[in-house]
Amino acid sequence: MSQPKLSLEDVRVRLGKAELIRVPHLDVLEGEVLVIVGPNGAGKSILLESLALLHRPRQGRVLFEGQPVDGRELALRRRMAVVFQDPLPLRRSVADNVALGLTLRGVPRSVRRQRAAHWMRRFGIAHLARRSAMTLSGGEAQRTNLARAFALEPEVLLLDEPFSALDPPTREDLLDDLSVALRETGVTTVFVTHDRAEALRLGDRVAVMMGGSIRQVGTAAEVFAAPADEEVAAFVGVETIVGGRVQSLADGLATIDVGDAVVQAMVPDLDYGSEVLVCLRPEDVVLELAGLDSHRTSARNHLRGTVRRLTTVGGQVRVVLDCGFTLVAFITKRSLEEMNLKVGDEVVASFKATAVHVIPRGT
């Protein structure tokens, strides 16, 4: 397992009497991409600034390669690069902007030119090298910012919502280019975002931050499939979250009373009669019209329900059902047309026991 490159230990940051963040422990492992994800106002940017050594926490320690940073902030910052949401270009050429950090660090001119040219090519802005950076579009300016950061060849790269102000097509293109650059260089990276899709796309591990604290850390698959609590579940896109009580247990299979229905879930450790939250992602639900003599899937759960609402979301349709409790599913527009699905229709919602995530009440 990789060793920590950066760590926070019992870090608290306050503004006056208000505590902005409190982090008992957080490691950023050598060579990983750690995505800090959470809603606006969660404290993500302050956390990143603490890792970037841009201010000292009033309490706790920041460690670099296992050693406290005290008194070494300036030297260690020269081993890092930070990319913010707003590129803030200089009133000079794109090439000069990309080489700026190298110039400030006294890197020889020939090396500056070589590195700047390489990273301008990598981020698709070589043809803009002589253009004034003040004339760039938002996407071009952020490409310039990324090229400048990678040209420094940092040991740690920290990015604070770099794509949040960009239109979707530009953001998608930049995410592709950034992902490739991160994998090729292997640079230790912290990426802050409020966008779940970006977290899934880039993160080796994901840390969910809410209310100034880290609520869960794990691989993207772990966090999105098995959220630690109700708030995390809602943030990572679990749309069906409903209370229930364990009715029976057998060989790890729990039968749970949920509203006027019963749900079966695979759970490793629960007590009979436990109060729980049943969580189900909408993409894990399969719908078919009720009354059809159709094939049944291998799913253990087949619940009859009534369509209460249909909403188009991008290329999908969000279906809200009354199954004795509110259940949400996603289907494609093509499926909607083929089923001729309408509000008021009766359907059967099927999902596997392994797709159900169960959180004990009070977690």
VOBA-1610 file (N, C-alpha, C; in pm, whole numbers, padded with zeros to 5 digits, always signed):
BEGIN
Met+00084-00120+00000Met+00000+00000+00000Met+00087+00124+00000Ser+00047+00227-00075Ser+00124+00351-00083Ser+00129+00420+00052Gln+00237+00494+00075Gln+00253+00571+00198Gln+00189+00709+00181Pro+00148+00771+00293Pro+00090+00905+00283Pro+00192+01008+00233Lys+00149+01088+00136Lys+00230+01201+00090Lys+00199+01324+00174Leu+00070+01346+00198Leu+00023+01455+00282Leu-00075+01400+00384Ser-00073+01456+00503Ser-00167+01412+00607Ser-00213+01532+00689Leu-00336+01522+00736Leu-00389+01616+00835Leu-00416+01539+00963Glu-00374+01596+01077Glu-00399+01533+01206Glu-00465+01633+01298Asp-00589+01602+01339Asp-00666+01684+01431Asp-00665+01832+01389Val-00687+01856+01262Val-00683+01993+01210Val-00819+02060+01227Arg-00816+02180+01283Arg-00936+02263+01296Arg-00901+02403+01249Val-00989+02460+01169Val-00972+02596+01119Val-01092+02676+01163Arg-01067+02790+01227Arg-01174+02875+01277Arg-01167+03014+01215Leu-01282+03077+01205Leu-01292+03218+01168Leu-01370+03284+01280Gly-01297+03358+01366Gly-01360+03408+01487Gly-01397+03291+01575Lys-01522+03286+01615Lys-01569+03175+01699Lys-01624+03060+01616Ala-01640+03084+01487Ala-01698+02980+01400Ala-01591+02880+01357Glu-01620+02752+01376Glu-01530+02646+01331Glu-01567+02609+01188Leu-01472+02630+01095Leu-01499+02609+00953Leu-01477+02465+00912Ile-01369+02404+00959Ile-01345+02262+00932Ile-01286+02195+01055Arg-01314+02067+01068Arg-01254+01984+01173Arg-01226+01847+01113Val-01100+01812+01106Val-01058+01688+01040Val-00967+01611+01136Pro-01020+01509+01206Pro-00935+01431+01297Pro-00817+01366+01226His-00842+01312+01103His-00731+01249+01030His-00769+01235+00883Leu-00674+01266+00796Leu-00692+01245+00653Leu-00555+01224+00590Asp-00541+01116+00513Asp-00419+01089+00438Asp-00444+01107+00289Val-00346+01165+00222Val-00342+01166+00075Val-00225+01076+00037Leu-00255+00963-00025Leu-00153+00863-00050Leu-00067+00898-00172Glu+00057+00856-00167Glu+00151+00878-00276Glu+00094+00824-00407Gly+00085+00911-00509Gly+00044+00870-00642Gly-00105+00856-00666Glu-00188+00880-00565Glu-00332+00864-00583Glu-00397+00996-00626Val-00519+00982-00678Val-00607+01097-00699Val-00716+01087-00593Leu-00710+01177-00496Leu-00811+01183-00391Leu-00907+01296-00425Val-01033+01264-00442Val-01134+01364-00473Val-01208+01400-00344Ile-01210+01529-00312Ile-01288+01579-00200Ile-01419+01630-00258Val-01529+01564-00225Val-01658+01598-00283Val-01756+01634-00173Gly-01842+01729-00202Gly-01942+01769-00105Gly-02018+01889-00156Pro-02127+01925-00088Pro-02207+02039-00132Pro-02133+02170-00113Asn-02183+02276-00175Asn-02126+02408-00155Asn-02133+02446-00008Gly-02025+02508+00040Gly-02021+02550+00179Gly-01979+02443+00276Ala-01934+02328+00225Ala-01896+02217+00314Ala-01759+02237+00377Gly-01678+02329+00323Gly-01543+02350+00375Gly-01435+02289+00288Lys-01471+02247+00167Lys-01376+02176+00080Lys-01257+02265+00041Ser-01284+02390+00006Ser-01176+02479-00037Ser-01080+02510+00078Ile-01137+02527+00198Ile-01051+02554+00315Ile-00964+02432+00343Leu-01020+02314+00327Leu-00942+02191+00345Leu-00828+02186+00244Leu-00857+02216+00118Leu-00753+02215+00016Leu-00645+02319+00047Glu-00686+02438+00091Glu-00589+02541+00125Glu-00500+02498+00241Ser-00556+02420+00334Ser-00474+02368+00444Ser-00372+02268+00392Leu-00414+02181+00301Leu-00321+02085+00242Leu-00215+02156+00157Ala-00253+02268+00095Ala-00160+02345+00010Ala-00068+02434+00091Leu-00083+02432+00223Leu+00002+02510+00314Leu-00013+02660+00290Leu-00133+02701+00251Leu-00158+02842+00226Leu-00196+02916+00353His-00232+02843+00456His-00250+02904+00588His-00230+02796+00693Arg-00194+02838+00812Arg-00171+02743+00921Arg-00300+02722+01000Pro-00335+02597+01024Pro-00452+02574+01111Pro-00420+02616+01254Arg-00523+02664+01323Arg-00501+02706+01462Arg-00478+02587+01554Gln-00525+02472+01509Gln-00506+02351+01588Gln-00475+02237+01494Gly-00388+02146+01539Gly-00356+02029+01460Gly-00230+02045+01377Arg-00200+01940+01301Arg-00075+01937+01224Arg-00099+01895+01080Val-00019+01953+00991Val-00011+01907+00853Val+00124+01837+00839Leu+00123+01716+00782Leu+00246+01640+00763Leu+00272+01620+00615Phe+00398+01632+00577Phe+00443+01604+00440Phe+00540+01489+00449Glu+00504+01378+00385Glu+00584+01255+00391Glu+00613+01214+00534Gly+00510+01229+00619Gly+00519+01183+00757Gly+00583+01278+00855Gln+00634+01393+00806Gln+00701+01488+00893Gln+00622+01618+00902Pro+00611+01678+01022Pro+00539+01805+01034Pro+00600+01912+00943Val+00515+01997+00889Val+00563+02098+00792Val+00615+02223+00860Asp+00601+02232+00991Asp+00632+02355+01064Asp+00766+02415+01020Gly+00760+02540+00974Gly+00881+02612+00934Gly+00931+02578+00796Arg+00868+02482+00729Arg+00913+02442+00595Arg+00810+02474+00487Glu+00711+02556+00521Glu+00599+02580+00429Glu+00645+02630+00293Leu+00730+02730+00290Leu+00772+02789+00163Leu+00845+02686+00076Ala+00937+02613+00137Ala+01013+02513+00061Ala+00922+02404+00008Leu+00824+02362+00089Leu+00734+02255+00047Leu+00634+02302-00059Arg+00594+02429-00051Arg+00502+02481-00152Arg+00566+02481-00291Arg+00697+02489-00295Arg+00766+02485-00423Arg+00764+02344-00483Arg+00722+02247-00405Arg+00709+02110-00456Arg+00564+02077-00492Met+00479+02180-00486Met+00337+02164-00515Met+00295+02258-00627Ala+00176+02232-00681Ala+00112+02324-00774Ala-00037+02327-00740Val-00096+02446-00749Val-00237+02464-00715Val-00309+02524-00835Val-00425+02468-00867Val-00510+02520-00975Val-00644+02558-00914Phe-00680+02686-00932Phe-00806+02736-00877Phe-00913+02743-00985Gln-01035+02772-00941Gln-01148+02781-01034Gln-01127+02892-01136Asp-01078+03008-01091Asp-01055+03121-01181Asp-00909+03123-01223Pro-00882+03116-01353Pro-00744+03105-01401Pro-00657+03226-01370Leu-00713+03347-01368Leu-00638+03470-01340Leu-00511+03481-01424Pro-00522+03488-01556Pro-00403+03496-01641Pro-00335+03633-01634Leu-00205+03633-01658Leu-00130+03759-01668Leu-00158+03824-01803Arg-00134+03953-01814Arg-00153+04024-01940Arg-00032+04001-02030Arg-00007+03874-02056Arg+00105+03836-02142Arg+00058+03721-02230Ser+00150+03664-02305Ser+00111+03557-02398Ser+00077+03429-02321Val+00011+03338-02391Val-00021+03208-02333Val+00107+03136-02293Ala+00207+03139-02381Ala+00334+03072-02352Ala+00399+03128-02226Asp+00394+03261-02210Asp+00452+03322-02090Asp+00375+03280-01965Asn+00243+03267-01977Asn+00163+03225-01863Asn+00195+03082-01824Val+00211+02994-01923Val+00242+02854-01893Val+00379+02843-01826Ala+00472+02927-01867Ala+00609+02921-01813Ala+00626+03002-01685Leu+00520+03068-01639Leu+00533+03162-01528Leu+00595+03099-01404Gly+00540+02985-01359Gly+00591+02923-01239Gly+00738+02884-01252Leu+00774+02837-01369Leu+00914+02800-01393Leu+01004+02922-01388Thr+00955+03034-01441Thr+01033+03159-01437Thr+01055+03202-01293Leu+00948+03198-01213Leu+00958+03240-01073Leu+01051+03149-00993Arg+01064+03026-01036Arg+01151+02932-00963Arg+01292+02928-01019Gly+01320+03015-01114Gly+01457+03027-01165Gly+01500+02914-01255Val+01409+02847-01319Val+01442+02738-01411Val+01505+02798-01538Pro+01612+02740-01588Pro+01677+02793-01709Pro+01580+02809-01825Arg+01605+02911-01909Arg+01512+02945-02016Arg+01488+02828-02111Ser+01593+02754-02145Ser+01576+02644-02240Ser+01483+02537-02185Val+01494+02511-02055Val+01407+02412-01991Val+01264+02466-01984Arg+01251+02595-01952Arg+01118+02657-01947Arg+01047+02642-02080Arg+01115+02673-02187Arg+01054+02668-02320Arg+01014+02524-02356Gln+01102+02430-02322Gln+01074+02290-02355Gln+00952+02238-02280Arg+00947+02264-02150Arg+00835+02215-02069Arg+00705+02285-02108Ala+00712+02415-02127Ala+00591+02490-02164Ala+00536+02440-02298Ala+00625+02418-02395Ala+00580+02370-02526Ala+00516+02232-02514His+00577+02146-02433His+00523+02010-02416His+00382+02015-02360Trp+00361+02092-02253Trp+00231+02090-02187Trp+00127+02172-02263Met+00170+02268-02342Met+00074+02335-02430Met+00023+02237-02535Arg+00112+02154-02587Arg+00067+02051-02682Arg-00027+01952-02614Arg+00009+01909-02494Arg-00071+01808-02425Arg-00212+01857-02396Phe-00227+01987-02369Phe-00359+02042-02338Phe-00420+02118-02455Gly-00366+02096-02574Gly-00430+02144-02695Gly-00432+02293-02714Ile-00329+02363-02664Ile-00325+02509-02678Ile-00195+02557-02744Ala-00123+02467-02809Ala+00003+02508-02872Ala-00020+02616-02976His-00134+02610-03046His-00162+02709-03150His-00196+02846-03093Leu-00214+02852-02961Leu-00246+02980-02895Leu-00124+03041-02826Ala-00007+02983-02844Ala+00111+03021-02766Ala+00139+03171-02768Arg+00123+03236-02882Arg+00158+03378-02894Arg+00039+03471-02864Arg-00077+03413-02846Arg-00195+03498-02822Arg-00192+03553-02679Ser-00248+03673-02661Ser-00261+03729-02527Ser-00356+03643-02446Ala-00317+03610-02325Ala-00401+03527-02239Ala-00532+03596-02202Met-00536+03729-02216Met-00657+03804-02182Met-00768+03784-02286Thr-00736+03725-02400Thr-00836+03705-02506Thr-00893+03563-02507Leu-00851+03481-02413Leu-00892+03340-02415Leu-01033+03319-02364Ser-01096+03213-02414Ser-01224+03170-02358Ser-01199+03106-02222Gly-01307+03076-02149Gly-01292+03013-02018Gly-01220+02879-02026Gly-01256+02799-02125Gly-01192+02669-02140Gly-01046+02681-02177Glu-01014+02773-02268Glu-00874+02794-02309Glu-00791+02845-02192Ala-00851+02935-02112Ala-00778+02987-01996Ala-00751+02878-01894Gln-00847+02788-01874Gln-00824+02681-01777Gln-00725+02578-01831Arg-00723+02556-01962Arg-00620+02471-02021Arg-00482+02532-01997Thr-00472+02663-02010Thr-00346+02732-01983Thr-00305+02713-01838Asn-00401+02724-01748Asn-00374+02707-01605Asn-00325+02566-01574Leu-00389+02467-01634Leu-00346+02328-01612Leu-00208+02303-01670Ala-00182+02355-01789Ala-00050+02339-01850Ala+00058+02401-01762Arg+00028+02519-01704Arg+00124+02585-01615Arg+00153+02498-01493Ala+00049+02436-01436Ala+00069+02352-01318Ala+00151+02228-01351Phe+00120+02158-01460Phe+00193+02037-01495Phe+00336+02068-01538Ala+00358+02186-01597Ala+00495+02222-01638Ala+00589+02231-01518Leu+00534+02257-01401Leu+00617+02264-01281Leu+00667+02126-01237Glu+00610+02021-01292Glu+00641+01884-01250Glu+00632+01870-01099Pro+00515+01904-01042Pro+00501+01903-00896Pro+00495+01762-00841Glu+00528+01751-00713Glu+00509+01624-00643Glu+00363+01609-00598Val+00299+01724-00575Val+00158+01724-00533Val+00085+01829-00615Leu-00030+01789-00671Leu-00114+01878-00749Leu-00248+01893-00677Leu-00289+02017-00653Leu-00414+02045-00584Leu-00503+02130-00673Leu-00626+02084-00696Leu-00717+02152-00787Leu-00849+02183-00716Asp-00886+02312-00715Asp-01006+02356-00644Asp-01117+02390-00743Glu-01207+02294-00767Glu-01321+02311-00858Glu-01281+02379-00990Pro-01181+02327-01061Pro-01129+02398-01179Pro-01225+02405-01295Phe-01329+02320-01297Phe-01418+02316-01414Phe-01559+02364-01386Ser-01583+02414-01266Ser-01722+02444-01226Ser-01784+02558-01306Ala-01701+02647-01363Ala-01755+02761-01438Ala-01764+02734-01588Leu-01732+02612-01631Leu-01726+02581-01774Leu-01856+02515-01822Asp-01885+02532-01951Asp-02003+02467-02008Asp-01977+02316-02018Pro-02083+02235-02020Pro-02067+02088-02016Pro-01975+02030-02122Pro-01985+02067-02252Pro-01893+02007-02351Pro-01746+02039-02322Thr-01719+02165-02283Thr-01581+02203-02251Thr-01532+02126-02129Arg-01618+02113-02028Arg-01580+02041-01907Arg-01549+01895-01938Glu-01629+01832-02023Glu-01605+01692-02058Glu-01471+01675-02127Asp-01439+01764-02221Asp-01311+01756-02292Asp-01194+01773-02195Leu-01206+01870-02104Leu-01097+01894-02010Leu-01082+01780-01910Leu-01194+01721-01869Leu-01186+01606-01780Leu-01111+01491-01847Asp-01137+01468-01975Asp-01065+01363-02048Asp-00916+01392-02049Asp-00879+01515-02084Asp-00737+01551-02094Asp-00669+01545-01958Leu-00738+01594-01855Leu-00680+01590-01720Leu-00662+01447-01674Ser-00761+01362-01696Ser-00753+01223-01653Ser-00631+01154-01714Val-00610+01175-01844Val-00495+01115-01912Val-00364+01167-01853Ala-00357+01298-01829Ala-00235+01358-01775Ala-00205+01306-01635Leu-00307+01290-01554Leu-00287+01238-01419Leu-00235+01096-01421Arg-00291+01012-01508Arg-00246+00873-01514Arg-00104+00863-01570Glu-00072+00947-01667Glu+00061+00941-01727Glu+00169+00987-01630Thr+00141+01091-01555Thr+00244+01146-01465Thr+00246+01076-01330Gly+00131+01024-01285Gly+00126+00961-01153Gly+00140+01058-01038Val+00118+01187-01063Val+00135+01288-00958Val+00028+01271-00850Thr+00068+01284-00726Thr-00025+01282-00613Thr-00119+01401-00627Thr-00250+01374-00624Thr-00347+01479-00660Thr-00462+01485-00560Val-00501+01608-00528Val-00624+01634-00453Val-00713+01720-00542Phe-00833+01670-00569Phe-00926+01738-00660Phe-01053+01767-00584Val-01087+01894-00572Val-01208+01936-00499Val-01320+01962-00599Thr-01440+01909-00569Thr-01554+01931-00657Thr-01683+01911-00579His-01792+01968-00631His-01925+01935-00578His-02000+01844-00675Asp-01932+01806-00783Asp-01994+01729-00891Asp-01966+01580-00873Arg-02070+01501-00853Arg-02053+01356-00831Arg-01990+01287-00951Ala-02026+01330-01072Ala-01973+01266-01192Ala-01822+01285-01202Glu-01774+01404-01165Glu-01629+01428-01167Glu-01559+01339-01065Ala-01621+01320-00949Ala-01562+01233-00847Ala-01548+01091-00898Leu-01653+01040-00961Leu-01649+00904-01015Leu-01548+00892-01128Arg-01536+00996-01207Arg-01450+00994-01325Arg-01302+00994-01288Leu-01265+01069-01186Leu-01123+01093-01160Leu-01069+01019-01037Gly-01153+00995-00937Gly-01101+00957-00807Gly-01058+00812-00794Asp-00935+00791-00742Asp-00897+00660-00691Asp-00969+00636-00559Arg-00971+00742-00478Arg-01051+00742-00355Arg-01132+00871-00350Val-01239+00865-00275Val-01329+00979-00261Val-01350+01006-00113Ala-01340+01133-00074Ala-01372+01176+00062Ala-01493+01267+00055Val-01600+01231+00125Val-01722+01312+00125Val-01715+01407+00244Met-01729+01538+00215Met-01719+01641+00318Met-01852+01713+00331Met-01898+01724+00455Met-02023+01794+00484Met-02010+01866+00617Gly-02057+01989+00619Gly-02057+02064+00744Gly-01921+02078+00808Gly-01815+02084+00725Gly-01681+02106+00776Gly-01608+01982+00820Ser-01669+01864+00805Ser-01601+01741+00848Ser-01606+01636+00738Ile-01510+01544+00742Ile-01506+01432+00648Ile-01599+01323+00701Arg-01701+01290+00621Arg-01801+01193+00667Arg-01769+01052+00623Gln-01698+01036+00511Gln-01666+00902+00463Gln-01549+00911+00365Val-01460+00814+00370Val-01349+00803+00276Val-01343+00659+00227Gly-01329+00641+00097Gly-01317+00507+00040Gly-01300+00517-00109Thr-01294+00401-00175Thr-01292+00405-00320Thr-01424+00463-00369Ala-01422+00512-00492Ala-01546+00569-00547Ala-01658+00466-00544Ala-01626+00341-00578Ala-01728+00236-00579Ala-01785+00214-00439Glu-01699+00214-00338Glu-01744+00193-00200Glu-01836+00305-00154Val-01793+00428-00178Val-01869+00543-00128Val-02005+00554-00197Phe-02007+00533-00329Phe-02132+00550-00401Phe-02228+00432-00384Ala-02172+00313-00359Ala-02259+00195-00341Ala-02297+00173-00196Ala-02212+00216-00102Ala-02238+00189+00039Ala-02211+00314+00123Pro-02293+00418+00106Pro-02272+00541+00183Pro-02285+00517+00332Ala-02212+00598+00409Ala-02202+00574+00553Ala-02326+00617+00630Asp-02398+00719+00583Asp-02515+00767+00655Asp-02616+00825+00557Glu-02728+00871+00611Glu-02838+00917+00526Glu-02799+01039+00442Glu-02728+01135+00503Glu-02690+01255+00429Glu-02594+01224+00316Val-02497+01138+00344Val-02403+01098+00239Val-02478+01025+00128Ala-02569+00936+00166Ala-02646+00862+00067Ala-02720+00956-00027Ala-02787+01055+00029Ala-02862+01150-00052Ala-02769+01228-00144Phe-02652+01266-00093Phe-02560+01346-00175Phe-02504+01266-00292Val-02474+01137-00271Val-02411+01059-00377Val-02512+00998-00474Gly-02638+01039-00463Gly-02734+01001-00566Gly-02825+00885-00534Val-02830+00844-00407Val-02926+00742-00367Val-03061+00810-00352Glu-03156+00778-00437Glu-03284+00851-00437Glu-03392+00785-00354Thr-03378+00656-00330Thr-03474+00587-00243Thr-03405+00562-00109Ile-03449+00634-00008Ile-03398+00618+00129Ile-03520+00613+00219Val-03546+00496+00277Val-03670+00478+00352Val-03643+00395+00476Gly-03712+00429+00583Gly-03696+00356+00707Gly-03764+00220+00705Gly-03706+00126+00779Gly-03764-00007+00787Gly-03721-00080+00913Arg-03775-00200+00932Arg-03741-00283+01049Arg-03711-00425+01001Val-03602-00481+01053Val-03562-00617+01015Val-03664-00716+01072Gln-03726-00792+00980Gln-03830-00888+01018Gln-03772-01027+01042Ser-03673-01064+00958Ser-03611-01195+00974Ser-03472-01192+00912Leu-03390-01290+00955Leu-03252-01302+00905Leu-03224-01449+00879Ala-03160-01477+00764Ala-03121-01615+00734Ala-03005-01614+00637Asp-02889-01663+00682Asp-02770-01675+00597Asp-02735-01542+00530Gly-02742-01435+00608Gly-02704-01303+00557Gly-02810-01233+00477Leu-02925-01297+00457Leu-03035-01235+00384Leu-03138-01183+00485Ala-03160-01051+00481Ala-03256-00989+00572Ala-03385-00960+00499Thr-03495-00987+00565Thr-03627-00945+00518Thr-03667-00824+00602Ile-03696-00714+00533Ile-03716-00586+00602Ile-03855-00531+00568Asp-03931-00499+00670Asp-04060-00432+00651Asp-04034-00286+00618Val-04085-00242+00504Val-04065-00104+00459Val-04202-00051+00418Gly-04258+00038+00498Gly-04390+00090+00467Gly-04489-00026+00459Asp-04561-00034+00348Asp-04657-00143+00327Asp-04597-00255+00242Ala-04466-00257+00230Ala-04400-00357+00147Ala-04290-00428+00226Val-04232-00530+00161Val-04122-00605+00220Val-04008-00605+00120Val-03885-00578+00170Val-03765-00575+00086Val-03666-00675+00141Gln-03601-00748+00051Gln-03495-00840+00091Gln-03360-00781+00055Ala-03263-00792+00148Ala-03131-00733+00128Ala-03024-00825+00186Met-02910-00830+00118Met-02796-00904+00171Met-02720-00814+00268Val-02712-00857+00393Val-02645-00777+00496Val-02557-00868+00581Pro-02437-00823+00615Pro-02345-00910+00689Pro-02376-00919+00838Asp-02430-00812+00897Asp-02441-00811+01043Asp-02554-00719+01087Leu-02669-00777+01114Leu-02783-00702+01165Leu-02856-00787+01268Asp-02923-00723+01361Asp-03000-00793+01462Asp-03148-00793+01424Tyr-03216-00900+01462Tyr-03360-00908+01441Tyr-03427-00789+01510Gly-03520-00725+01441Gly-03592-00612+01497Gly-03521-00479+01485Ser-03401-00477+01424Ser-03324-00353+01410Ser-03399-00251+01325Glu-03391-00125+01365Glu-03441-00015+01284Glu-03331+00025+01185Val-03367+00033+01057Val-03266+00057+00954Val-03317+00156+00851Leu-03226+00204+00769Leu-03259+00279+00648Leu-03227+00192+00529Val-03322+00176+00441Val-03304+00099+00318Val-03271+00198+00205Cys-03158+00176+00138Cys-03111+00267+00034Cys-03101+00192-00099Leu-03148+00256-00205Leu-03148+00193-00336Leu-03124+00298-00443Arg-03024+00274-00528Arg-02995+00367-00636Arg-03095+00347-00750Pro-03137+00453-00816Pro-03240+00440-00921Pro-03196+00357-01040Glu-03066+00356-01069Glu-03019+00279-01184Glu-03018+00129-01158Asp-03040+00088-01031Asp-03043-00054-00998Asp-03184-00114-01004Val-03282-00034-01044Val-03421-00079-01049Val-03461-00104-01194Val-03522-00220-01219Val-03574-00255-01351Val-03727-00251-01347Leu-03788-00184-01446Leu-03934-00173-01449Leu-03993-00253-01564Glu-04112-00308-01541Glu-04193-00370-01646Glu-04339-00345-01613Leu-04421-00340-01714Leu-04563-00319-01692Leu-04624-00436-01615Ala-04709-00406-01520Ala-04774-00511-01442Ala-04872-00588-01531Gly-04886-00716-01502Gly-04982-00797-01575Gly-04926-00862-01699Leu-04803-00827-01737Leu-04743-00891-01854Leu-04687-01027-01815Asp-04700-01122-01904Asp-04643-01255-01880Asp-04498-01252-01927Ser-04419-01172-01859Ser-04280-01150-01901Ser-04184-01236-01819His-04062-01241-01866His-03962-01317-01792His-03927-01243-01665Arg-03904-01319-01561Arg-03859-01261-01436Arg-03707-01263-01430Thr-03650-01159-01373Thr-03506-01153-01359Thr-03465-01238-01238Ser-03335-01247-01215Ser-03284-01321-01099Ser-03298-01240-00971Ala-03351-01119-00982Ala-03368-01034-00864Ala-03464-01097-00764Arg-03435-01078-00635Arg-03522-01131-00530Arg-03642-01041-00504Asn-03627-00913-00535Asn-03731-00817-00503Asn-03814-00782-00626His-03945-00802-00617His-04039-00765-00724His-04157-00695-00657Leu-04161-00564-00667Leu-04264-00486-00599Leu-04359-00422-00699Arg-04487-00440-00673Arg-04587-00376-00758Arg-04603-00231-00713Gly-04615-00142-00811Gly-04629-00002-00777Gly-04702+00077-00884Thr-04736+00202-00849Thr-04808+00291-00939Thr-04718+00409-00975Val-04713+00442-01103Val-04632+00556-01148Val-04698+00685-01100Arg-04622+00764-01025Arg-04674+00892-00974Arg-04617+01013-01048Arg-04496+00998-01103Arg-04436+01112-01172Arg-04333+01064-01273Leu-04325+01132-01388Leu-04225+01105-01491Leu-04154+01236-01524Thr-04021+01235-01514Thr-03943+01356-01539Thr-03823+01321-01626Thr-03805+01395-01735Thr-03689+01373-01822Thr-03566+01438-01759Val-03458+01359-01748Val-03331+01407-01692Val-03222+01368-01791Gly-03183+01463-01877Gly-03085+01432-01979Gly-03140+01327-02073Gly-03064+01217-02089Gly-03107+01109-02178Gly-03190+01004-02108Gln-03225+01027-01981Gln-03301+00930-01905Gln-03433+00988-01858Val-03517+00901-01806Val-03645+00943-01748Val-03647+00896-01603Arg-03674+00990-01514Arg-03685+00959-01371Arg-03830+00922-01342Val-03848+00802-01287Val-03982+00749-01260Val-04000+00739-01109Val-04100+00809-01057Val-04131+00802-00914Val-04252+00711-00897Leu-04236+00609-00812Leu-04338+00506-00793Leu-04389+00507-00649Asp-04513+00466-00635Asp-04569+00435-00503Asp-04576+00284-00493Cys-04485+00226-00413Cys-04481+00080-00394Cys-04514+00044-00249Gly-04594+00129-00184Gly-04613+00117-00040Gly-04515+00208+00030Phe-04419+00255-00042Phe-04324+00360-00006Phe-04280+00422-00138Thr-04216+00537-00132Thr-04172+00604-00256Thr-04043+00541-00306Leu-04045+00494-00429Leu-03930+00431-00492Leu-03902+00503-00624Val-03774+00528-00652Val-03735+00601-00773Val-03652+00510-00863Ala-03682+00514-00992Ala-03609+00435-01091Ala-03573+00525-01209Phe-03469+00486-01282Phe-03434+00549-01409Phe-03460+00452-01522Ile-03519+00501-01629Ile-03531+00423-01752Ile-03489+00511-01868Thr-03459+00450-01981Thr-03422+00529-02099Thr-03548+00585-02165Lys-03528+00687-02247Lys-03641+00742-02323Lys-03700+00635-02416Arg-03613+00551-02470Arg-03661+00444-02558Arg-03751+00348-02481Ser-03711+00312-02358Ser-03794+00223-02277Ser-03928+00286-02246Leu-03927+00417-02219Leu-04052+00488-02192Leu-04148+00476-02310Glu-04092+00495-02430Glu-04175+00487-02550Glu-04224+00345-02575Glu-04134+00246-02558Glu-04173+00108-02584Glu-04280+00060-02486Met-04269+00105-02361Met-04367+00066-02260Met-04493+00152-02266Asn-04481+00267-02338Asn-04592+00363-02341Asn-04634+00399-02199Leu-04533+00424-02117Leu-04556+00442-01973Leu-04617+00580-01946Lys-04718+00581-01858Lys-04787+00704-01823Lys-04809+00708-01672Val-04829+00830-01622Val-04866+00846-01481Val-04995+00770-01455Gly-04996+00693-01347Gly-05112+00612-01312Gly-05099+00466-01352Asp-05003+00433-01439Asp-04983+00295-01481Asp-04933+00209-01365Glu-04970+00082-01367Glu-04920-00015-01271Glu-04796-00084-01329Val-04690-00094-01249Val-04566-00156-01295Val-04515-00251-01186Val-04416-00330-01224Val-04342-00411-01128Val-04199-00362-01128Ala-04150-00326-01011Ala-04012-00280-00994Ala-03930-00395-00937Ser-03824-00433-01009Ser-03740-00546-00967Ser-03600-00495-00936Phe-03541-00551-00831Phe-03403-00517-00797Phe-03344-00628-00711Lys-03213-00644-00722Lys-03145-00752-00652Lys-03127-00720-00504Ala-03120-00823-00424Ala-03094-00805-00281Ala-02957-00741-00258Thr-02862-00772-00346Thr-02728-00715-00332Thr-02722-00568-00369Ala-02826-00517-00439Ala-02829-00376-00475Ala-02879-00288-00361Val-02939-00350-00260Val-02995-00276-00147Val-02884-00252-00044His-02864-00125-00010His-02769-00092+00096His-02847-00058+00221Val-02807-00117+00333Val-02880-00100+00458Val-02791-00027+00558Ile-02845+00081+00615Ile-02774+00160+00716Ile-02849+00148+00848Pro-02784+00099+00954Pro-02852+00095+01084Pro-02895+00235+01127Arg-03012+00248+01183Arg-03062+00377+01231Arg-02968+00433+01337Gly-02949+00565+01332Gly-02861+00629+01429Gly-02719+00639+01381Thr-02687+00583+01261Thr-02552+00591+01208Thr-02526+00732+01155
//
